[in-house]
Amino acid sequence: MQTICKWTMIPSMENACQAAKILKSIGARVTPARVLMLETLHSGCGLFTAQALHEDLPEGTADLATVYRFLALLVRKNLAREVTGTDGVLYYEMACSHNPSHPHFECRSCGRIYCLEGCLPEEWKHFPACPQGHGVESVSVVFRGTCSNCLGKLEKEAKE
């Protein structure tokens, strides 16, 4: 599945020292593999799978199970968000200052999932389904349908 796009718990990271500091700040053990995984995540953009992160790491850095456990830790600590595709695959994205929570779109035809412009966390309190007095921590919205590319192809095929 193809993905596109490059809250607000951590600032953008610049080096391994910051990665180690971020891990310490969430009470996580600092290991070379975790530092490298966090650096790799911050050097990329958009939605990714655990498999894709694993493939981007230098060989021998961490096995796939370790990558999944690390991503689960980041999600629990609000440093990453999960988006579940209709195929059941979990997609992740970093939750940092330059990537506030936002909705996504998944095309049922080509399988592409991508980011849509979102609303800021301070606007969540106005979300109509949020009961009065509740503290909203996250909102996950995924629109599913047919992307404009696939619609164009379908229209072209219908004309032929």
KAPE-V891307 format. One record per backbone hydrogen bond with DSSP energy under -1.0 kcal/mol. NH is the residue of the N-H (numbers start at 0). CO is the residue of the C=O. E is the energy in kcal/mol with one decimal. If there is no record, write none. Layout:
NH	CO	E
NH	CO	E
This chain:
3	112	-1.1
8	6	-2.1
18	14	-1.8
19	15	-2.6
20	16	-2.2
21	17	-2.8
22	18	-2.4
23	19	-2.4
24	20	-2.3
25	21	-1.1
26	23	-1.6
27	22	-2.6
34	30	-2.5
35	31	-2.3
36	32	-2.6
37	33	-2.7
38	34	-2.4
39	35	-2.5
40	36	-2.4
41	37	-2.0
42	38	-1.1
47	91	-2.0
52	48	-2.2
53	49	-2.7
54	50	-2.3
55	51	-1.5
60	57	-2.0
66	62	-1.8
67	63	-2.4
68	64	-2.3
69	65	-2.5
70	66	-2.6
71	67	-2.3
72	68	-2.0
73	69	-2.3
74	70	-2.3
75	71	-2.5
76	72	-2.0
77	74	-1.7
78	73	-3.2
79	73	-1.1
80	92	-2.7
82	90	-2.9
84	88	-2.7
87	84	-2.3
90	82	-3.1
91	47	-3.3
92	80	-1.7
94	78	-2.4
96	9	-2.8
98	95	-2.3
103	140	-2.2
104	113	-2.5
105	142	-2.8
106	111	-2.9
107	144	-3.6
110	106	-1.5
112	1	-1.9
113	104	-2.4
114	3	-1.1
115	102	-2.8
122	119	-2.4
123	120	-1.4
125	122	-1.7
126	123	-2.4
129	126	-2.0
133	130	-1.8
142	103	-3.2
144	105	-2.0
150	146	-2.5
151	147	-2.3
152	148	-2.0
153	149	-2.4
154	150	-2.4
155	151	-2.2
156	152	-2.5
157	153	-2.1
158	154	-1.5
159	155	-1.1
